[in-house]
Amino acid sequence: MGAVYGADLKTSREVVKVTQKEREAPTDEILAQLQTSRKGLIARKTDLERKIGELENKRRSVHTEVVPEAEG
C-alpha cells in the first residue's frame, strides 16, 4: 500500500512540475507548439473527410447499381 501511495505522490509532483514549466514557457514557444498541433489536427481532419467522401461514394454506387430482375 505504501508503494502505491509513493508512486501516486511522485506522479502528482511530476504533474505539478510540468504545469509550472508550461506556465513559465515563453509565449512564442507556446504559439509554436499550438501551431504544430493545429497542423496535425488539420491533416487528420482532411484525411477523415477524404475517407468519409470515399465511403459516401461507395454507398451511392452500391445503391445506384441496377439489380437484375429475377426470371420467373
Predicted model as a PDB file, atoms N, CA, C, CB and O in Angstrom, pLDDT in the B-factor column:
MODEL        1                                                                  
ATOM      1  N   MET A   1       0.826  -1.190   0.000  1.00 66.00           N  
ATOM      2  CA  MET A   1       0.000   0.000   0.000  1.00 66.00           C  
ATOM      3  C   MET A   1       0.872   1.257   0.000  1.00 66.00           C  
ATOM      4  CB  MET A   1      -0.940  -0.003   1.209  1.00 66.00           C  
ATOM      5  O   MET A   1       0.526   2.253  -0.634  1.00 66.00           O  
ATOM      6  N   GLY A   2       1.973   1.210   0.693  1.00 75.00           N  
ATOM      7  CA  GLY A   2       2.870   2.360   0.749  1.00 75.00           C  
ATOM      8  C   GLY A   2       3.507   2.657  -0.602  1.00 75.00           C  
ATOM      9  O   GLY A   2       3.766   3.811  -0.943  1.00 75.00           O  
ATOM     10  N   ALA A   3       3.757   1.588  -1.370  1.00 76.00           N  
ATOM     11  CA  ALA A   3       4.365   1.773  -2.688  1.00 76.00           C  
ATOM     12  C   ALA A   3       3.402   2.497  -3.615  1.00 76.00           C  
ATOM     13  CB  ALA A   3       4.776   0.417  -3.297  1.00 76.00           C  
ATOM     14  O   ALA A   3       3.806   3.351  -4.404  1.00 76.00           O  
ATOM     15  N   VAL A   4       2.130   2.150  -3.514  1.00 77.00           N  
ATOM     16  CA  VAL A   4       1.119   2.796  -4.359  1.00 77.00           C  
ATOM     17  C   VAL A   4       1.003   4.268  -3.987  1.00 77.00           C  
ATOM     18  CB  VAL A   4      -0.257   2.090  -4.216  1.00 77.00           C  
ATOM     19  O   VAL A   4       0.929   5.128  -4.866  1.00 77.00           O  
ATOM     20  N   TYR A   5       0.987   4.558  -2.705  1.00 72.00           N  
ATOM     21  CA  TYR A   5       0.904   5.946  -2.246  1.00 72.00           C  
ATOM     22  C   TYR A   5       2.125   6.730  -2.717  1.00 72.00           C  
ATOM     23  CB  TYR A   5       0.787   6.006  -0.705  1.00 72.00           C  
ATOM     24  O   TYR A   5       2.008   7.867  -3.173  1.00 72.00           O  
ATOM     25  N   GLY A   6       3.289   6.113  -2.603  1.00 77.00           N  
ATOM     26  CA  GLY A   6       4.528   6.777  -3.025  1.00 77.00           C  
ATOM     27  C   GLY A   6       4.543   7.049  -4.523  1.00 77.00           C  
ATOM     28  O   GLY A   6       4.977   8.115  -4.960  1.00 77.00           O  
ATOM     29  N   ALA A   7       4.070   6.090  -5.305  1.00 78.00           N  
ATOM     30  CA  ALA A   7       4.016   6.270  -6.755  1.00 78.00           C  
ATOM     31  C   ALA A   7       3.037   7.373  -7.123  1.00 78.00           C  
ATOM     32  CB  ALA A   7       3.622   4.960  -7.448  1.00 78.00           C  
ATOM     33  O   ALA A   7       3.307   8.177  -8.015  1.00 78.00           O  
ATOM     34  N   ASP A   8       1.900   7.412  -6.438  1.00 80.00           N  
ATOM     35  CA  ASP A   8       0.898   8.446  -6.687  1.00 80.00           C  
ATOM     36  C   ASP A   8       1.447   9.825  -6.325  1.00 80.00           C  
ATOM     37  CB  ASP A   8      -0.386   8.157  -5.887  1.00 80.00           C  
ATOM     38  O   ASP A   8       1.228  10.798  -7.047  1.00 80.00           O  
ATOM     39  N   LEU A   9       2.152   9.898  -5.216  1.00 71.00           N  
ATOM     40  CA  LEU A   9       2.746  11.157  -4.775  1.00 71.00           C  
ATOM     41  C   LEU A   9       3.781  11.638  -5.789  1.00 71.00           C  
ATOM     42  CB  LEU A   9       3.390  10.996  -3.385  1.00 71.00           C  
ATOM     43  O   LEU A   9       3.830  12.824  -6.116  1.00 71.00           O  
ATOM     44  N   LYS A  10       4.606  10.716  -6.284  1.00 80.00           N  
ATOM     45  CA  LYS A  10       5.619  11.069  -7.273  1.00 80.00           C  
ATOM     46  C   LYS A  10       4.949  11.574  -8.557  1.00 80.00           C  
ATOM     47  CB  LYS A  10       6.530   9.853  -7.577  1.00 80.00           C  
ATOM     48  O   LYS A  10       5.390  12.565  -9.139  1.00 80.00           O  
ATOM     49  N   THR A  11       3.891  10.896  -8.994  1.00 84.00           N  
ATOM     50  CA  THR A  11       3.168  11.306 -10.196  1.00 84.00           C  
ATOM     51  C   THR A  11       2.567  12.688 -10.004  1.00 84.00           C  
ATOM     52  CB  THR A  11       2.068  10.291 -10.544  1.00 84.00           C  
ATOM     53  O   THR A  11       2.620  13.520 -10.909  1.00 84.00           O  
ATOM     54  N   SER A  12       2.004  12.933  -8.851  1.00 85.00           N  
ATOM     55  CA  SER A  12       1.410  14.242  -8.568  1.00 85.00           C  
ATOM     56  C   SER A  12       2.464  15.340  -8.622  1.00 85.00           C  
ATOM     57  CB  SER A  12       0.724  14.236  -7.195  1.00 85.00           C  
ATOM     58  O   SER A  12       2.213  16.421  -9.157  1.00 85.00           O  
ATOM     59  N   ARG A  13       3.628  15.070  -8.077  1.00 84.00           N  
ATOM     60  CA  ARG A  13       4.716  16.053  -8.104  1.00 84.00           C  
ATOM     61  C   ARG A  13       5.170  16.323  -9.535  1.00 84.00           C  
ATOM     62  CB  ARG A  13       5.904  15.564  -7.256  1.00 84.00           C  
ATOM     63  O   ARG A  13       5.453  17.464  -9.900  1.00 84.00           O  
ATOM     64  N   GLU A  14       5.238  15.262 -10.347  1.00 85.00           N  
ATOM     65  CA  GLU A  14       5.646  15.428 -11.748  1.00 85.00           C  
ATOM     66  C   GLU A  14       4.639  16.280 -12.508  1.00 85.00           C  
ATOM     67  CB  GLU A  14       5.801  14.058 -12.433  1.00 85.00           C  
ATOM     68  O   GLU A  14       5.020  17.103 -13.340  1.00 85.00           O  
ATOM     69  N   VAL A  15       3.357  16.085 -12.224  1.00 79.00           N  
ATOM     70  CA  VAL A  15       2.307  16.876 -12.875  1.00 79.00           C  
ATOM     71  C   VAL A  15       2.469  18.344 -12.500  1.00 79.00           C  
ATOM     72  CB  VAL A  15       0.894  16.363 -12.476  1.00 79.00           C  
ATOM     73  O   VAL A  15       2.326  19.221 -13.351  1.00 79.00           O  
ATOM     74  N   VAL A  16       2.761  18.613 -11.247  1.00 81.00           N  
ATOM     75  CA  VAL A  16       2.948  19.991 -10.792  1.00 81.00           C  
ATOM     76  C   VAL A  16       4.147  20.609 -11.502  1.00 81.00           C  
ATOM     77  CB  VAL A  16       3.139  20.045  -9.252  1.00 81.00           C  
ATOM     78  O   VAL A  16       4.084  21.761 -11.930  1.00 81.00           O  
ATOM     79  N   LYS A  17       5.233  19.860 -11.632  1.00 80.00           N  
ATOM     80  CA  LYS A  17       6.429  20.378 -12.305  1.00 80.00           C  
ATOM     81  C   LYS A  17       6.149  20.690 -13.770  1.00 80.00           C  
ATOM     82  CB  LYS A  17       7.579  19.374 -12.197  1.00 80.00           C  
ATOM     83  O   LYS A  17       6.568  21.733 -14.271  1.00 80.00           O  
ATOM     84  N   VAL A  18       5.451  19.802 -14.453  1.00 76.00           N  
ATOM     85  CA  VAL A  18       5.125  20.022 -15.865  1.00 76.00           C  
ATOM     86  C   VAL A  18       4.229  21.242 -16.010  1.00 76.00           C  
ATOM     87  CB  VAL A  18       4.439  18.778 -16.473  1.00 76.00           C  
ATOM     88  O   VAL A  18       4.429  22.055 -16.912  1.00 76.00           O  
ATOM     89  N   THR A  19       3.246  21.377 -15.133  1.00 78.00           N  
ATOM     90  CA  THR A  19       2.343  22.518 -15.174  1.00 78.00           C  
ATOM     91  C   THR A  19       3.103  23.818 -14.968  1.00 78.00           C  
ATOM     92  CB  THR A  19       1.251  22.374 -14.119  1.00 78.00           C  
ATOM     93  O   THR A  19       2.868  24.795 -15.679  1.00 78.00           O  
ATOM     94  N   GLN A  20       4.013  23.836 -13.998  1.00 77.00           N  
ATOM     95  CA  GLN A  20       4.809  25.033 -13.748  1.00 77.00           C  
ATOM     96  C   GLN A  20       5.695  25.350 -14.951  1.00 77.00           C  
ATOM     97  CB  GLN A  20       5.668  24.855 -12.483  1.00 77.00           C  
ATOM     98  O   GLN A  20       5.851  26.515 -15.318  1.00 77.00           O  
ATOM     99  N   LYS A  21       6.271  24.325 -15.561  1.00 76.00           N  
ATOM    100  CA  LYS A  21       7.142  24.520 -16.719  1.00 76.00           C  
ATOM    101  C   LYS A  21       6.340  25.104 -17.888  1.00 76.00           C  
ATOM    102  CB  LYS A  21       7.808  23.182 -17.132  1.00 76.00           C  
ATOM    103  O   LYS A  21       6.833  25.971 -18.609  1.00 76.00           O  
ATOM    104  N   GLU A  22       5.109  24.628 -18.071  1.00 73.00           N  
ATOM    105  CA  GLU A  22       4.260  25.146 -19.139  1.00 73.00           C  
ATOM    106  C   GLU A  22       3.899  26.611 -18.891  1.00 73.00           C  
ATOM    107  CB  GLU A  22       2.986  24.300 -19.263  1.00 73.00           C  
ATOM    108  O   GLU A  22       3.843  27.410 -19.826  1.00 73.00           O  
ATOM    109  N   ARG A  23       3.660  26.950 -17.647  1.00 76.00           N  
ATOM    110  CA  ARG A  23       3.316  28.336 -17.316  1.00 76.00           C  
ATOM    111  C   ARG A  23       4.493  29.277 -17.543  1.00 76.00           C  
ATOM    112  CB  ARG A  23       2.850  28.433 -15.865  1.00 76.00           C  
ATOM    113  O   ARG A  23       4.305  30.445 -17.885  1.00 76.00           O  
ATOM    114  N   GLU A  24       5.692  28.770 -17.355  1.00 79.00           N  
ATOM    115  CA  GLU A  24       6.888  29.589 -17.495  1.00 79.00           C  
ATOM    116  C   GLU A  24       7.382  29.655 -18.940  1.00 79.00           C  
ATOM    117  CB  GLU A  24       7.985  29.051 -16.604  1.00 79.00           C  
ATOM    118  O   GLU A  24       8.286  30.434 -19.244  1.00 79.00           O  
ATOM    119  N   ALA A  25       6.811  28.862 -19.821  1.00 78.00           N  
ATOM    120  CA  ALA A  25       7.269  28.830 -21.217  1.00 78.00           C  
ATOM    121  C   ALA A  25       6.979  30.169 -21.885  1.00 78.00           C  
ATOM    122  CB  ALA A  25       6.584  27.674 -22.002  1.00 78.00           C  
ATOM    123  O   ALA A  25       5.948  30.789 -21.626  1.00 78.00           O  
ATOM    124  N   PRO A  26       7.890  30.609 -22.741  1.00 87.00           N  
ATOM    125  CA  PRO A  26       7.675  31.864 -23.457  1.00 87.00           C  
ATOM    126  C   PRO A  26       6.473  31.747 -24.403  1.00 87.00           C  
ATOM    127  CB  PRO A  26       8.943  32.256 -24.245  1.00 87.00           C  
ATOM    128  O   PRO A  26       6.148  30.667 -24.896  1.00 87.00           O  
ATOM    129  N   THR A  27       5.835  32.879 -24.635  1.00 88.00           N  
ATOM    130  CA  THR A  27       4.647  32.920 -25.477  1.00 88.00           C  
ATOM    131  C   THR A  27       4.949  32.395 -26.877  1.00 88.00           C  
ATOM    132  CB  THR A  27       4.099  34.345 -25.555  1.00 88.00           C  
ATOM    133  O   THR A  27       4.136  31.672 -27.450  1.00 88.00           O  
ATOM    134  N   ASP A  28       6.104  32.748 -27.433  1.00 90.00           N  
ATOM    135  CA  ASP A  28       6.474  32.287 -28.775  1.00 90.00           C  
ATOM    136  C   ASP A  28       6.544  30.764 -28.828  1.00 90.00           C  
ATOM    137  CB  ASP A  28       7.822  32.892 -29.199  1.00 90.00           C  
ATOM    138  O   ASP A  28       6.118  30.149 -29.805  1.00 90.00           O  
ATOM    139  N   GLU A  29       7.082  30.169 -27.779  1.00 90.00           N  
ATOM    140  CA  GLU A  29       7.204  28.716 -27.728  1.00 90.00           C  
ATOM    141  C   GLU A  29       5.823  28.061 -27.657  1.00 90.00           C  
ATOM    142  CB  GLU A  29       8.061  28.289 -26.523  1.00 90.00           C  
ATOM    143  O   GLU A  29       5.567  27.060 -28.325  1.00 90.00           O  
ATOM    144  N   ILE A  30       4.953  28.629 -26.853  1.00 89.00           N  
ATOM    145  CA  ILE A  30       3.593  28.108 -26.722  1.00 89.00           C  
ATOM    146  C   ILE A  30       2.864  28.202 -28.060  1.00 89.00           C  
ATOM    147  CB  ILE A  30       2.817  28.877 -25.628  1.00 89.00           C  
ATOM    148  O   ILE A  30       2.199  27.255 -28.480  1.00 89.00           O  
ATOM    149  N   LEU A  31       2.995  29.357 -28.729  1.00 93.00           N  
ATOM    150  CA  LEU A  31       2.348  29.525 -30.031  1.00 93.00           C  
ATOM    151  C   LEU A  31       2.879  28.520 -31.047  1.00 93.00           C  
ATOM    152  CB  LEU A  31       2.554  30.949 -30.547  1.00 93.00           C  
ATOM    153  O   LEU A  31       2.108  27.975 -31.836  1.00 93.00           O  
ATOM    154  N   ALA A  32       4.170  28.274 -31.036  1.00 94.00           N  
ATOM    155  CA  ALA A  32       4.759  27.301 -31.960  1.00 94.00           C  
ATOM    156  C   ALA A  32       4.205  25.903 -31.705  1.00 94.00           C  
ATOM    157  CB  ALA A  32       6.291  27.293 -31.828  1.00 94.00           C  
ATOM    158  O   ALA A  32       3.915  25.169 -32.650  1.00 94.00           O  
ATOM    159  N   GLN A  33       4.057  25.534 -30.445  1.00 93.00           N  
ATOM    160  CA  GLN A  33       3.507  24.228 -30.103  1.00 93.00           C  
ATOM    161  C   GLN A  33       2.046  24.130 -30.552  1.00 93.00           C  
ATOM    162  CB  GLN A  33       3.623  23.973 -28.585  1.00 93.00           C  
ATOM    163  O   GLN A  33       1.619  23.104 -31.081  1.00 93.00           O  
ATOM    164  N   LEU A  34       1.298  25.190 -30.338  1.00 95.00           N  
ATOM    165  CA  LEU A  34      -0.108  25.193 -30.746  1.00 95.00           C  
ATOM    166  C   LEU A  34      -0.245  25.106 -32.262  1.00 95.00           C  
ATOM    167  CB  LEU A  34      -0.809  26.452 -30.231  1.00 95.00           C  
ATOM    168  O   LEU A  34      -1.123  24.405 -32.766  1.00 95.00           O  
ATOM    169  N   GLN A  35       0.610  25.806 -32.985  1.00 97.00           N  
ATOM    170  CA  GLN A  35       0.565  25.761 -34.449  1.00 97.00           C  
ATOM    171  C   GLN A  35       0.914  24.369 -34.967  1.00 97.00           C  
ATOM    172  CB  GLN A  35       1.525  26.800 -35.046  1.00 97.00           C  
ATOM    173  O   GLN A  35       0.316  23.890 -35.931  1.00 97.00           O  
ATOM    174  N   THR A  36       1.874  23.731 -34.330  1.00 97.00           N  
ATOM    175  CA  THR A  36       2.236  22.369 -34.711  1.00 97.00           C  
ATOM    176  C   THR A  36       1.067  21.424 -34.469  1.00 97.00           C  
ATOM    177  CB  THR A  36       3.475  21.898 -33.932  1.00 97.00           C  
ATOM    178  O   THR A  36       0.756  20.581 -35.310  1.00 97.00           O  
ATOM    179  N   SER A  37       0.426  21.569 -33.322  1.00 97.00           N  
ATOM    180  CA  SER A  37      -0.745  20.742 -33.020  1.00 97.00           C  
ATOM    181  C   SER A  37      -1.859  20.996 -34.024  1.00 97.00           C  
ATOM    182  CB  SER A  37      -1.246  21.016 -31.595  1.00 97.00           C  
ATOM    183  O   SER A  37      -2.527  20.063 -34.470  1.00 97.00           O  
ATOM    184  N   ARG A  38      -2.056  22.252 -34.375  1.00 98.00           N  
ATOM    185  CA  ARG A  38      -3.109  22.624 -35.322  1.00 98.00           C  
ATOM    186  C   ARG A  38      -2.859  21.981 -36.686  1.00 98.00           C  
ATOM    187  CB  ARG A  38      -3.192  24.157 -35.463  1.00 98.00           C  
ATOM    188  O   ARG A  38      -3.784  21.462 -37.310  1.00 98.00           O  
ATOM    189  N   LYS A  39      -1.612  22.017 -37.143  1.00 98.00           N  
ATOM    190  CA  LYS A  39      -1.276  21.405 -38.430  1.00 98.00           C  
ATOM    191  C   LYS A  39      -1.597  19.912 -38.422  1.00 98.00           C  
ATOM    192  CB  LYS A  39       0.211  21.625 -38.760  1.00 98.00           C  
ATOM    193  O   LYS A  39      -2.136  19.379 -39.392  1.00 98.00           O  
ATOM    194  N   GLY A  40      -1.263  19.252 -37.330  1.00 97.00           N  
ATOM    195  CA  GLY A  40      -1.561  17.824 -37.216  1.00 97.00           C  
ATOM    196  C   GLY A  40      -3.053  17.554 -37.223  1.00 97.00           C  
ATOM    197  O   GLY A  40      -3.512  16.603 -37.857  1.00 97.00           O  
ATOM    198  N   LEU A  41      -3.814  18.386 -36.522  1.00 98.00           N  
ATOM    199  CA  LEU A  41      -5.263  18.215 -36.482  1.00 98.00           C  
ATOM    200  C   LEU A  41      -5.897  18.473 -37.843  1.00 98.00           C  
ATOM    201  CB  LEU A  41      -5.872  19.142 -35.443  1.00 98.00           C  
ATOM    202  O   LEU A  41      -6.824  17.771 -38.246  1.00 98.00           O  
ATOM    203  N   ILE A  42      -5.396  19.481 -38.546  1.00 98.00           N  
ATOM    204  CA  ILE A  42      -5.932  19.782 -39.877  1.00 98.00           C  
ATOM    205  C   ILE A  42      -5.644  18.619 -40.832  1.00 98.00           C  
ATOM    206  CB  ILE A  42      -5.324  21.103 -40.429  1.00 98.00           C  
ATOM    207  O   ILE A  42      -6.502  18.247 -41.632  1.00 98.00           O  
ATOM    208  N   ALA A  43      -4.451  18.053 -40.751  1.00 98.00           N  
ATOM    209  CA  ALA A  43      -4.107  16.910 -41.598  1.00 98.00           C  
ATOM    210  C   ALA A  43      -5.024  15.731 -41.291  1.00 98.00           C  
ATOM    211  CB  ALA A  43      -2.629  16.506 -41.399  1.00 98.00           C  
ATOM    212  O   ALA A  43      -5.488  15.045 -42.202  1.00 98.00           O  
ATOM    213  N   ARG A  44      -5.278  15.501 -40.030  1.00 98.00           N  
ATOM    214  CA  ARG A  44      -6.158  14.397 -39.633  1.00 98.00           C  
ATOM    215  C   ARG A  44      -7.582  14.652 -40.117  1.00 98.00           C  
ATOM    216  CB  ARG A  44      -6.141  14.209 -38.100  1.00 98.00           C  
ATOM    217  O   ARG A  44      -8.243  13.737 -40.608  1.00 98.00           O  
ATOM    218  N   LYS A  45      -8.055  15.887 -39.983  1.00 98.00           N  
ATOM    219  CA  LYS A  45      -9.397  16.250 -40.434  1.00 98.00           C  
ATOM    220  C   LYS A  45      -9.535  16.024 -41.937  1.00 98.00           C  
ATOM    221  CB  LYS A  45      -9.707  17.718 -40.083  1.00 98.00           C  
ATOM    222  O   LYS A  45     -10.530  15.469 -42.402  1.00 98.00           O  
ATOM    223  N   THR A  46      -8.534  16.457 -42.682  1.00 98.00           N  
ATOM    224  CA  THR A  46      -8.559  16.298 -44.140  1.00 98.00           C  
ATOM    225  C   THR A  46      -8.617  14.820 -44.514  1.00 98.00           C  
ATOM    226  CB  THR A  46      -7.322  16.963 -44.782  1.00 98.00           C  
ATOM    227  O   THR A  46      -9.381  14.428 -45.396  1.00 98.00           O  
ATOM    228  N   ASP A  47      -7.818  14.011 -43.849  1.00 98.00           N  
ATOM    229  CA  ASP A  47      -7.803  12.579 -44.113  1.00 98.00           C  
ATOM    230  C   ASP A  47      -9.159  11.949 -43.797  1.00 98.00           C  
ATOM    231  CB  ASP A  47      -6.702  11.900 -43.297  1.00 98.00           C  
ATOM    232  O   ASP A  47      -9.668  11.142 -44.574  1.00 98.00           O  
ATOM    233  N   LEU A  48      -9.739  12.318 -42.661  1.00 98.00           N  
ATOM    234  CA  LEU A  48     -11.040  11.769 -42.289  1.00 98.00           C  
ATOM    235  C   LEU A  48     -12.134  12.209 -43.261  1.00 98.00           C  
ATOM    236  CB  LEU A  48     -11.403  12.192 -40.870  1.00 98.00           C  
ATOM    237  O   LEU A  48     -13.006  11.415 -43.613  1.00 98.00           O  
ATOM    238  N   GLU A  49     -12.091  13.467 -43.695  1.00 98.00           N  
ATOM    239  CA  GLU A  49     -13.077  13.946 -44.660  1.00 98.00           C  
ATOM    240  C   GLU A  49     -12.947  13.195 -45.984  1.00 98.00           C  
ATOM    241  CB  GLU A  49     -12.915  15.457 -44.887  1.00 98.00           C  
ATOM    242  O   GLU A  49     -13.951  12.885 -46.625  1.00 98.00           O  
ATOM    243  N   ARG A  50     -11.713  12.904 -46.394  1.00 98.00           N  
ATOM    244  CA  ARG A  50     -11.481  12.142 -47.620  1.00 98.00           C  
ATOM    245  C   ARG A  50     -12.071  10.739 -47.492  1.00 98.00           C  
ATOM    246  CB  ARG A  50      -9.972  12.063 -47.934  1.00 98.00           C  
ATOM    247  O   ARG A  50     -12.734  10.253 -48.408  1.00 98.00           O  
ATOM    248  N   LYS A  51     -11.828  10.093 -46.353  1.00 98.00           N  
ATOM    249  CA  LYS A  51     -12.351   8.746 -46.127  1.00 98.00           C  
ATOM    250  C   LYS A  51     -13.869   8.743 -46.100  1.00 98.00           C  
ATOM    251  CB  LYS A  51     -11.806   8.175 -44.823  1.00 98.00           C  
ATOM    252  O   LYS A  51     -14.494   7.831 -46.641  1.00 98.00           O  
ATOM    253  N   ILE A  52     -14.468   9.743 -45.482  1.00 97.00           N  
ATOM    254  CA  ILE A  52     -15.927   9.850 -45.445  1.00 97.00           C  
ATOM    255  C   ILE A  52     -16.474  10.008 -46.862  1.00 97.00           C  
ATOM    256  CB  ILE A  52     -16.367  11.043 -44.558  1.00 97.00           C  
ATOM    257  O   ILE A  52     -17.464   9.371 -47.224  1.00 97.00           O  
ATOM    258  N   GLY A  53     -15.834  10.850 -47.655  1.00 97.00           N  
ATOM    259  CA  GLY A  53     -16.246  11.039 -49.044  1.00 97.00           C  
ATOM    260  C   GLY A  53     -16.176   9.749 -49.839  1.00 97.00           C  
ATOM    261  O   GLY A  53     -17.082   9.439 -50.612  1.00 97.00           O  
ATOM    262  N   GLU A  54     -15.095   8.994 -49.650  1.00 96.00           N  
ATOM    263  CA  GLU A  54     -14.947   7.713 -50.342  1.00 96.00           C  
ATOM    264  C   GLU A  54     -16.054   6.745 -49.944  1.00 96.00           C  
ATOM    265  CB  GLU A  54     -13.576   7.097 -50.039  1.00 96.00           C  
ATOM    266  O   GLU A  54     -16.615   6.053 -50.794  1.00 96.00           O  
ATOM    267  N   LEU A  55     -16.368   6.697 -48.652  1.00 96.00           N  
ATOM    268  CA  LEU A  55     -17.441   5.811 -48.185  1.00 96.00           C  
ATOM    269  C   LEU A  55     -18.798   6.229 -48.742  1.00 96.00           C  
ATOM    270  CB  LEU A  55     -17.491   5.800 -46.657  1.00 96.00           C  
ATOM    271  O   LEU A  55     -19.603   5.384 -49.134  1.00 96.00           O  
ATOM    272  N   GLU A  56     -19.043   7.535 -48.775  1.00 95.00           N  
ATOM    273  CA  GLU A  56     -20.314   8.017 -49.324  1.00 95.00           C  
ATOM    274  C   GLU A  56     -20.421   7.679 -50.806  1.00 95.00           C  
ATOM    275  CB  GLU A  56     -20.454   9.536 -49.115  1.00 95.00           C  
ATOM    276  O   GLU A  56     -21.486   7.271 -51.269  1.00 95.00           O  
ATOM    277  N   ASN A  57     -19.331   7.843 -51.556  1.00 94.00           N  
ATOM    278  CA  ASN A  57     -19.340   7.497 -52.973  1.00 94.00           C  
ATOM    279  C   ASN A  57     -19.580   6.003 -53.178  1.00 94.00           C  
ATOM    280  CB  ASN A  57     -18.024   7.912 -53.626  1.00 94.00           C  
ATOM    281  O   ASN A  57     -20.324   5.597 -54.071  1.00 94.00           O  
ATOM    282  N   LYS A  58     -18.949   5.209 -52.353  1.00 93.00           N  
ATOM    283  CA  LYS A  58     -19.119   3.757 -52.439  1.00 93.00           C  
ATOM    284  C   LYS A  58     -20.570   3.380 -52.138  1.00 93.00           C  
ATOM    285  CB  LYS A  58     -18.158   3.034 -51.462  1.00 93.00           C  
ATOM    286  O   LYS A  58     -21.149   2.534 -52.819  1.00 93.00           O  
ATOM    287  N   ARG A  59     -21.147   4.004 -51.125  1.00 92.00           N  
ATOM    288  CA  ARG A  59     -22.533   3.723 -50.746  1.00 92.00           C  
ATOM    289  C   ARG A  59     -23.478   4.122 -51.868  1.00 92.00           C  
ATOM    290  CB  ARG A  59     -22.907   4.462 -49.447  1.00 92.00           C  
ATOM    291  O   ARG A  59     -24.420   3.394 -52.182  1.00 92.00           O  
ATOM    292  N   ARG A  60     -23.223   5.287 -52.477  1.00 90.00           N  
ATOM    293  CA  ARG A  60     -24.059   5.740 -53.585  1.00 90.00           C  
ATOM    294  C   ARG A  60     -23.978   4.783 -54.766  1.00 90.00           C  
ATOM    295  CB  ARG A  60     -23.647   7.142 -54.020  1.00 90.00           C  
ATOM    296  O   ARG A  60     -24.990   4.459 -55.387  1.00 90.00           O  
ATOM    297  N   SER A  61     -22.765   4.335 -55.069  1.00 90.00           N  
ATOM    298  CA  SER A  61     -22.601   3.447 -56.216  1.00 90.00           C  
ATOM    299  C   SER A  61     -23.294   2.103 -55.975  1.00 90.00           C  
ATOM    300  CB  SER A  61     -21.110   3.229 -56.512  1.00 90.00           C  
ATOM    301  O   SER A  61     -23.806   1.500 -56.918  1.00 90.00           O  
ATOM    302  N   VAL A  62     -23.316   1.635 -54.757  1.00 85.00           N  
ATOM    303  CA  VAL A  62     -23.985   0.373 -54.439  1.00 85.00           C  
ATOM    304  C   VAL A  62     -25.491   0.539 -54.596  1.00 85.00           C  
ATOM    305  CB  VAL A  62     -23.635  -0.093 -53.000  1.00 85.00           C  
ATOM    306  O   VAL A  62     -26.159  -0.370 -55.089  1.00 85.00           O  
ATOM    307  N   HIS A  63     -26.035   1.671 -54.191  1.00 79.00           N  
ATOM    308  CA  HIS A  63     -27.477   1.907 -54.267  1.00 79.00           C  
ATOM    309  C   HIS A  63     -27.944   2.218 -55.678  1.00 79.00           C  
ATOM    310  CB  HIS A  63     -27.864   3.037 -53.350  1.00 79.00           C  
ATOM    311  O   HIS A  63     -29.118   2.022 -55.991  1.00 79.00           O  
ATOM    312  N   THR A  64     -27.062   2.693 -56.528  1.00 79.00           N  
ATOM    313  CA  THR A  64     -27.487   3.066 -57.879  1.00 79.00           C  
ATOM    314  C   THR A  64     -27.258   1.959 -58.897  1.00 79.00           C  
ATOM    315  CB  THR A  64     -26.759   4.307 -58.320  1.00 79.00           C  
ATOM    316  O   THR A  64     -27.687   2.081 -60.044  1.00 79.00           O  
ATOM    317  N   GLU A  65     -26.590   0.882 -58.497  1.00 71.00           N  
ATOM    318  CA  GLU A  65     -26.390  -0.231 -59.416  1.00 71.00           C  
ATOM    319  C   GLU A  65     -27.737  -0.865 -59.744  1.00 71.00           C  
ATOM    320  CB  GLU A  65     -25.422  -1.279 -58.813  1.00 71.00           C  
ATOM    321  O   GLU A  65     -28.614  -0.985 -58.889  1.00 71.00           O  
ATOM    322  N   VAL A  66     -27.875  -1.261 -60.982  1.00 59.00           N  
ATOM    323  CA  VAL A  66     -29.116  -1.902 -61.411  1.00 59.00           C  
ATOM    324  C   VAL A  66     -29.063  -3.362 -61.003  1.00 59.00           C  
ATOM    325  CB  VAL A  66     -29.333  -1.758 -62.951  1.00 59.00           C  
ATOM    326  O   VAL A  66     -28.138  -4.091 -61.362  1.00 59.00           O  
ATOM    327  N   VAL A  67     -30.055  -3.768 -60.258  1.00 59.00           N  
ATOM    328  CA  VAL A  67     -30.126  -5.148 -59.811  1.00 59.00           C  
ATOM    329  C   VAL A  67     -30.964  -5.913 -60.842  1.00 59.00           C  
ATOM    330  CB  VAL A  67     -30.741  -5.258 -58.357  1.00 59.00           C  
ATOM    331  O   VAL A  67     -32.114  -5.548 -61.086  1.00 59.00           O  
ATOM    332  N   PRO A  68     -30.407  -6.964 -61.447  1.00 62.00           N  
ATOM    333  CA  PRO A  68     -31.182  -7.707 -62.446  1.00 62.00           C  
ATOM    334  C   PRO A  68     -32.410  -8.354 -61.802  1.00 62.00           C  
ATOM    335  CB  PRO A  68     -30.303  -8.785 -63.123  1.00 62.00           C  
ATOM    336  O   PRO A  68     -32.358  -8.899 -60.700  1.00 62.00           O  
ATOM    337  N   GLU A  69     -33.517  -8.266 -62.549  1.00 65.00           N  
ATOM    338  CA  GLU A  69     -34.756  -8.842 -62.020  1.00 65.00           C  
ATOM    339  C   GLU A  69     -34.696 -10.355 -62.155  1.00 65.00           C  
ATOM    340  CB  GLU A  69     -36.003  -8.271 -62.760  1.00 65.00           C  
ATOM    341  O   GLU A  69     -34.119 -10.885 -63.105  1.00 65.00           O  
ATOM    342  N   ALA A  70     -35.285 -11.030 -61.213  1.00 62.00           N  
ATOM    343  CA  ALA A  70     -35.310 -12.492 -61.228  1.00 62.00           C  
ATOM    344  C   ALA A  70     -36.282 -12.963 -62.298  1.00 62.00           C  
ATOM    345  CB  ALA A  70     -35.705 -13.061 -59.837  1.00 62.00           C  
ATOM    346  O   ALA A  70     -37.387 -12.438 -62.439  1.00 62.00           O  
ATOM    347  N   GLU A  71     -35.850 -13.946 -63.031  1.00 60.00           N  
ATOM    348  CA  GLU A  71     -36.720 -14.501 -64.073  1.00 60.00           C  
ATOM    349  C   GLU A  71     -37.724 -15.442 -63.417  1.00 60.00           C  
ATOM    350  CB  GLU A  71     -35.887 -15.251 -65.173  1.00 60.00           C  
ATOM    351  O   GLU A  71     -37.404 -16.160 -62.470  1.00 60.00           O  
ATOM    352  N   GLY A  72     -38.895 -15.420 -63.920  1.00 52.00           N  
ATOM    353  CA  GLY A  72     -39.790 -16.378 -63.325  1.00 52.00           C  
ATOM    354  C   GLY A  72     -41.160 -16.132 -63.533  1.00 52.00           C  
ATOM    355  O   GLY A  72     -42.003 -16.896 -63.063  1.00 52.00           O  
TER     356      GLY A  72                                                      
ENDMDL                                                                          
END                                                                             
